[in-house]
């Protein structure tokens, strides 16, 4: 049952410049004040003793418990999750602030090993739950409403029943988990330690990728070629990480009798494979009317005969290159949240005032952006690499949406608050949409409107088209790895096989672009995570259309949906809005919104 809560960086994180104002930094004291804090030592001691006591009290006995006994068992398990989660949140967040610091890396690794050792005796819990007969468990749930509220957790656990191994093997895999995590750390530390030379500046990967949005085309090209050069020099390391992790996954999937490499992710997301396949197919079929059409428009705006990969995220010629300082970014997002519902702004406000956001770009800091929920009796923390671009404002809106969602869902408690990835993007993408609409309404000229629309379309393409292309890349990579070791050239070829299809005929691809798969953290940290972005974007587009149509009581229904956390299936959550993600036509609604924005952009050209 234990889930060690490591953040995964969000795909749409943009990124620099001076004049940003006072950027906030994290204050982690609400977790622990230091590595040697007495409270941390106390919690580690408690955790070791409670895990042993839990195993002593319940192993071999779950089938004999009455409803009150099983409820007490669940509550104790939840407390263990909360304390372990608090410790790992503190260790993980400190590490992500400075991934190149050997002491922080060691502290996180040591905490992870100790907690893995403490919690190995708990592996029996889910195994024994799955050995209970359906009638027996249903009878216990019928006797206690307090116990019955955990049914979604029992259902999720029992969905793994066909893939469960022996108790001894499950404990072995639990212990072995720290080895797989070491490959993730190798990836993180390698990426964070890379240096890039662009026009006389020495930069990390975040600062270098930022140049791919620079108005100066020569600078964009220099940055792209430098990224290609550095990744190519390190591609053997990244290929080794991917080969090892994909092989480890293939072995575990084979032992668990998983029907596909993606099946475990679908089970964890509580989403049916056919729903994901319908989403994937709808997006791929829409490539010509979305990305292909948009990039042809952009090619014309940029006055180019052919687009190069360093032009994909280039600003438009009529775009105002000004930097958005932190105070303005905060006001923009908070005003948009408050205009939707003051309650939303009230929940978001402490993030800015209490040290819950770490915004600045710093050497050794992890790239990208994320919102990490920590544990339900503390609060989330948001990480950004804020460099003052308009898209950074959207990233703030996105991550703050996650934070609001996590605050609202915390009331469900440690086991029920965690939202499946497919629904975890709901509040973040909705927060972005609110901010975008607010900024669009404030546009004073046709050019301003065009820039905002184009920026939103690009974000949507990056969130939907690009992520489904990433998903196809992962599917192909894991399938290919089952046939044997993959060379860097093999992985490069898989990458290129999805890039041309998704981006379209407007593009040429420079030598070296084939290695750009190497810096994407999702492939390493959370295989097949990426389709959740497209799922969330499509879901929110459909949801927003209901809101825009003036549906009565929408705000209250929306807050109820966020408060539900992981306690409901996507069908139940969307039903109050008259939506159903299992309907293949559902995805066309979201894709039509993107196509509609492109229609408006095309109309501006006539």
N, C-alpha and C positions, 0 to 999 in steps of 0.2 A: 504493500500500500504506500510505502514511502516514496515521495517524489522530491528529489533534490532540485530546488527551483533556480536553475540557471537561465538567465535571460537570453533570448535569441534576438539579434539585431533586426530591426525592421527593414524591409526591402526598399522602401521609398525614401529612406533618409537622404536628404540632400546635403550639400555642404558648402571660404573665406575672406576676412578683412578686418581692419581696425575700425575704431569709432563705433563699437557695438554697445558701449556703456558697461555697466557693472553686471557681468554674467554670474549667475548664482552657482554655488557649489554645494555638493551634498553635505548634510550633517547627519552622520550615521548613528548619532548617540541614541536615537530611539530604538536601535537594535542593541548595540553595545558601544561602550565608550572607547575600548581599546582591545588589542589582542589579549592582553593580560588582565582584562577587567574581571573582578571577582564574580560578577554575575555570569560571565561566560564560563568560568571554571565551575561554578555551581550548576549551571545548566548541563554541562558535559557530564558531570558526576551523576546528576539526576537521570539523564538520558541513558547512561550505561546501566544504572540500577533498574530503571523502569522497563527497559527492553528485556532484561533478564527476567524480571518479575512477571512481565506480561506473558512471556513464553512459558514460564513455569506454571502460571495460573490457567492458561488456556490451551496450550498445545495438546492435541488429542482429546479435548473436551468440548469443542464448539458444538458438537451434535447434541450434547446433554444440557445446554443452556436453555432456560426459559426466555421469554421476551425481555424481561427486566435484566437478566444476566447478559444477553447479547447486546442490549443497549449500552450497558456499562462497559462492555468489552469495546464497542465501537467508540465510545467517548474516550476511553484510555488510549486507543489507537490514534484518535484525532489529536490528543494532547502530545503524543510522541511526534506526530507529523509537525505539529506547530513548533515545538522546541527545536527539532532538527532543522526545520525550514528557517527559523530565525538565525541559527548558527551559520547555515550555508548561505543565507542571504547576505549576512554581514561579511563573510569571507569572500563571496563572489563579487559583491559590489566594490569592496576595497580593491580587489584584483583588477576589475575592469577599469578602475580609475587610473591604474598604472601597471599595465600587463608586463612591462619590462623589468619590474622590481622583483628581484629574486626572493626577498623575504615575504612579500605578499603572495607570490606564486607558491612558495613552500607552505605558508600558513593555510592557504586554501586547500592544497593537496593533503596536508596533514589532517585538516578538519574532515575532508571528504573520506579519507581512509578510516579515521576513527568512527565516523558515523556509519560507514558501511559495515565495519566490524560490529558495532553496537546493534545494528538493525538486522544483521543476518538471521538471528533467531526468530525474527518476525515473519520470515518468508512463509511459514506454515499458515498464516492467517488467511490469505486469499485462497490457498490450496484447499484448506479445510472448508472454507465457505462454499467452494465449488463442489465439494463432495456431499453437501447437504441436499437432500431430495427437494424438488420444487414444492411439493405439497407441505413439507415440514417448514420451509422458510416462509411460504405464503401464510401458513397458520400463525407463525410468530408475528409477522407484519400485521396481520388482522387484529392481533391482541393489543397493539400499542401504536398510537398515532405518532409518538415520538420516534419510535423505531421505523415506522413506515416512511417517514420523510427521507430516510437513507436508501429507499428502494432504487433510485437512479444509480447510486454507487454499486449496490449489489448487482443490478442489471449489467453495469459496465464490467464488473469483475467477472460475472458469469458468462459474458460474451467471449471471454478468453478460455472458457472451459475446454473447448475442443483442441486448444493449442497448449494445454498445460502439460508440463513434464513432471517427472517424479520429484518428490520433496528434496531429495539429495541433489538432483541436477538443478533445480531451481535455486537452491542455496549456493551451489557452485557458480551459477551465472550471476547471481547477486554479488558475490565476492569479486568476480572477474570484471565487474562493471568499471572499477577504477582504472583498469588497463585501457579500456576503450576511451575513457575520459582523458587519459594522458595523450592520446592522439589528437583530441580536440584542443588540448593546451598547446601541443606542438604547433598546430595550425595557428592558434591565436598569437602565440609568441613570435612565430615566424613572420606573420603578417605585420604585427606591431613593430617588429624590428627592422623591416625593410626601409631603405632610404632611396629617395628618388631625386635626381638632379634635373631641375627644369629652369632653364634660363638663368643659371647662376645661383638658384636657391636650392637648398637641401630640405626636402619635405618628407613627411610620412605619407602613407597611401591615401589618407583622407584628404589632405591638402592637395595632393597631386590629382586625385579624381575630381576635385573641385574645379581644376583648370579646364575640365571637359565642358564646363558651362561658361567659360570665359568668352567675352565678346570678340577677342582677338583670335582669329582662326589659326594663325601661326602658333600661338601659345597652346591652343587646344591640340594641334597636331603634335607639338613637342611633348606635351604631357602624355598623349595617347601612345606615342612611340616609346617614351621612357617607361610607362607602365608595361608595355609589351616586352621591352628589353629586360626589365628587372624580373617580371614573372617568368620569362623564358629561362633566365639564369637560375631560377629556383624551382622550375617546373618539376624536377625529379622528386623533390621533397613533397610537393603538393600531390603528385601522382601517387607517391607511396602512401600518404595519408588516405587518399580516396580508395586505393586498392585494398588497403588493410581494413578500413571501415566497411567497405562494401562486402568484402569476404567474410568479415565477422558477422555482418547482418545476414548474409546468405546461409551461413552455418546455422545460426540461431533460427532463422525462418524455416530451414529444412527440418531441423529437429522439432520445431513447433508445428510443422505441417501447415505452414501458411501458404495459401494458394498463389500469392504474388508478392513481390518486394513491397508493394504499396499497402498490402492488406492490414499490416499492423497499424499503420498510420490511420487508415479508415476506421479501424476498430477504436483507436484512441480518440478519434474525432467524432465518434458516434454518428458517422455518416455512411450511407450505403454506397458501395462501389459504383453502382449504376448512376447515382446522382453525380458523383465526381466525373464519371465518364461523359455524362450528358453535358456537364459544364465544359469539360475539356473540348468536346466535339463542337459545341456551340461557338466557343471562342476561336478555335482553329478555322472553322467555316467562315467566321467573321473577319479574319485577317485582311482580306482584300478591301472590305468596306471600312475598316478601322485603320490599322497601322499603315497598310500600303497606300491608302488614299491620303491619310494625313501627311505622311512623309513626302509624298509627291507635292502636296501643297507647300510644305516647309522648304523643299528644294527650290521651288520658285521664289519664295520669300527671301531666301538667302542668296538668290541669283547664281545658283550653281548648276553646272551640267550634270554632275553626279554628286550624290551625298557620300561622304566618308564616315566611318564610325565615329570620328571625333566631332561630327556635326549633329549627331542624334539629339543631344541635349543642349545644343547651342542656343543662346538667347536670340530672339528675333531682332532684326535691324532696328525696328521702331521701339524696342524695349528700353525703358529707363533703367540704366545700370546702377541706380543709387542703392546704397546699403540701408537695410531696415534695422535700426538699433533695437536693443532688447526691450526697452520700455514700450516702443511702438508695437513690437510683435506681441507683447503681453496684452496691450490694450486691444489690438485687433481681434485676437482670439477670444479674450474675455467678453468683449462687446458682442461677438457673434454667439457665444454660449448664452449670455444673458438674454439676448433677443429671442432665442428659442425658448428658454425657461430660466428664470432667476435661480432656481434650485441648482441648475447645472453650473452656473458661475460660482455659487456658494461652495459647491464641492471642490471646484477647481482652484479657488483662491489660495488655500494653504500651500499648494505646491510651489507657489511663487514666494511666499513669505516665510516658510518654515524650513527651507533647505531640503526640499524634496526633489529638486531639479539640479542636475550637474550639466551645465550648458556649454562651457568653453572647449575649444580645441587645444589639447595639450600633448606634448611628446609622450609617447607610451600609452596614451589613453586608447581604449578600444574604439574602433571606427563605428560609424553608423549611429543608430538611435534605438532605444527600447524603453518600455515601461515594465518594471519588475514589481509584481504584487507583494513581495516578501511574505508575510503571514497576516492572518485576518485580524490579529489584535495589535498590529502596528499600522502601517500604511504603505502605499506603493512609493517607488522612487523612479524618476524619469531621467534617462541619460540622453543628451543631445550632443552633436558636434556643430554648434550654432555659428554660422559664418555670415549671417545677414542677408542671404538671398531670399527673394519672395518665397521660394519653395521651402526654405528653412522655416518660414512662418507656418506653412502647411504641415511641415513635420512636427512642429510644436503642437498645432491643433490636433494632429493625429495621435501623438503620444499622450497628450493630455486627455484625449478621449479614452484611451486605454486606462489611464489613471482613474478617471471618473467611474468607468465600468468596474474596475477592481475595488474601489471604495464601496460602491453600491452592492456588489456581490459579496463583500466580506461578511455581511449579515447571515449568509448561509452557513458559515462555519468552515473549518479547514478542509473538510472532505467534499463539500458541495459547492464551494465558491468558484473553483477552477472551471473555466469555460472551455469547451472544445475549441480547437484552433479555428474551425470553420465559423464559429460564432464570436470568437475573441476579437475579430477585426471589426465587428459591427459598430461599436461606439467610436472607434478611432476614425474609421472612414466617414461615419456620419458627422463627427466633429470637423473633419476636413471639409465636407460638403457645406456645412453651415458657414464656415469661415470663407470659403470660396464664394458662396452666394452673397454674403455680406459685402465682400470686396467687389464683386461684379456689379451689384446695385449702386456702389459708390463710384463706379467708373464715370469719368467726365467726358471722355472723347472716344471716338471709334477705335483709335489705336490702342487706348488703354483696355477697351473691351476685348479687342482682338488678342492682345498679349495675355490677358487673364484667361480667356477661353482656350487659347493655344496651350497655355501652361497647364490648365486642368486636363485637357485632352492628353497631353504628354504624361501627366501623372497617372491618368487612367490607363493609358497604354502600358506604362511601366508596371502598373499594378495588375493588369489583367493579361494583356498580350505577352509581356515579357515574363511574367510569372508562370504562365502556362507553357511557354517555351522552355523555361527552367525545369518545369515538371516533366516535360517530354525528354529533356536532356537527362534528368535523373533516371527516368524509366529506362531509357536506352542504355545508360551507363551500367545500371545494376543488372540488366539483362545480359549485357556483354560480359560483365565481370564473372557471371556464372559459367562462362565458357573458358575462363582462364585469366591470367594476369594481363592487365592493360598497360601498354606503354604510354608515355606522354602523348605520342603521336596518335594513338588510338583514341584517347580522351579528347584530344584536340579535334579530331575528325567528327566525333559525336557532337561536340559543341557547335561546330560549323554547320552540321546537318540541320540544326533547328534555327540557327540565326538568320540565314537567308530567307527561309520560309516565313518566319514571323515578322521580319523587318520589311521585306518586300523588294521590288525591283529598282527602287530609287538608289540603293546602296551599293558601294564597292567596299571590300573588306581588306584592310592593309595586312601585310605580312606581320605576324605576331599577335593579331587579334584572336587567333585560335586558342591562345592561352588564358583568355580573360575569365574562363570558368574558375580559375585557381583562387580568386580572391573572394568568391561568394561564400559567406559563412554558413548560410542555411544548409548547404549540401553536406557540411561536416557536422554541424551542431544538431540538426534536426531533419533527417532525410524526409523528403516529400512534404515538408512543411509548406512549400511555396504555393501550392494550389489554394491554400486557405486565404491568401490575399485576393485571388480572383473570385473565390466564393464570397468573401466579405464585401468586395466592391459590387458584385452583381446583386447581392442581397440588399445592400444599402441603397443602391440606385432604385431598386423596386420599392424599398421602404420609403425613401425620400419622395417618390412619386405619390405615394399614399398621403404623406404629410403635405405636399404641395397642393394636393387636391382638396385640402381642408378637412380631412377626416376628423370627426368629432372625438374629443378625448385622446387625441394622438399622444400628447406629451405624457399623460399618466400611463398609458399603455407602454410607451417607450421606457419609462423609468421602471415599470414592473418587469419588463423584459430584461433590463440590465440587472435588476435585483435578483433575478432568478439564477444568475450564475450558471452552474452546470447542473441544475436540478431539473431541467426540462430538455426534451428532444427538440430539434429545430422545427419539426412539424407543429408541436405544441406552442412554441414561442411565436411563430409567425401567424398562427391561426387567427388571433385577435385582429390582425391587420388584413385578413382576407388573402394571405399569400401562402404559397406552398412550393418549397424548393425542389420537391420531387417531381413537379410538373415540368417536362422539358421546355415548355414555352416560357417558364419563369425566367430563364437565363436570357431569353431574347429581349425581355423588358429592360434589363440592365444594360445590355449591349446597345439597344436602341437609343438609350440616353446618350451614350458616347457618340454614336453615329449622328444624333441630332445636333450635338455641339459642332461636329465636323461639317454638317450641312450648313450651319450658321456661318462658319468660317468661310466655306466655299461661296456662300451668298455675298459675303463682303467683297469678294474679288470681282463680282460681276457688275 
